[in-house]
Amino acid sequence: MDGRGGIGGRAAGRPRNPYELTEDSPVYVISVAAQLSGLHPQTLRQYDRLGLVSPDRTAGRGRRYSARDIQLLRQVQQLSQDEGINLAGIKRIIELENQVVALQSRVAELQAAVEGAATAMQQREAQVHASYRRDLVRYQDVQQSSALVVWRPKRPE
């Protein structure tokens, strides 16, 4: 889910420059978004009510769609019309796709953390080896014999 309550899949960060346009920049009014997506404006309102595509809102509560929202609207239309999937199914598909993206991102973070920990461990191990005193003799394993030794405790006299 994105930060606005819908399942549009927005990126976590906003552009640093407020005038920089990205695919997440909400710039299209509903009539333009409807034209770009090939859907009727009322359909866009319905999708918003259902939580399929949740555009940003202006201070006056007007909807503003981003390029990512337009892409998502096209995907919803394709799944509905070409694949015959109902809107509840489409919502679940989009939720699962967003979950997969989030999990892939988390796996990448964890892999980076593991690689960092492994590097730190190797560096620490190298430091330990470098700190060995050179006057010490390295321990060598002694050959074990197969002789049997019987131990008997001393009896008190």
Summary of the structure (lengths in Angstrom):
residues: 157
radius of gyration: 32.0
end to end distance: 84.1
largest distance: 108.9
contacts: 341
relative contact order: 0.11
helix: 49%
strand: 4%
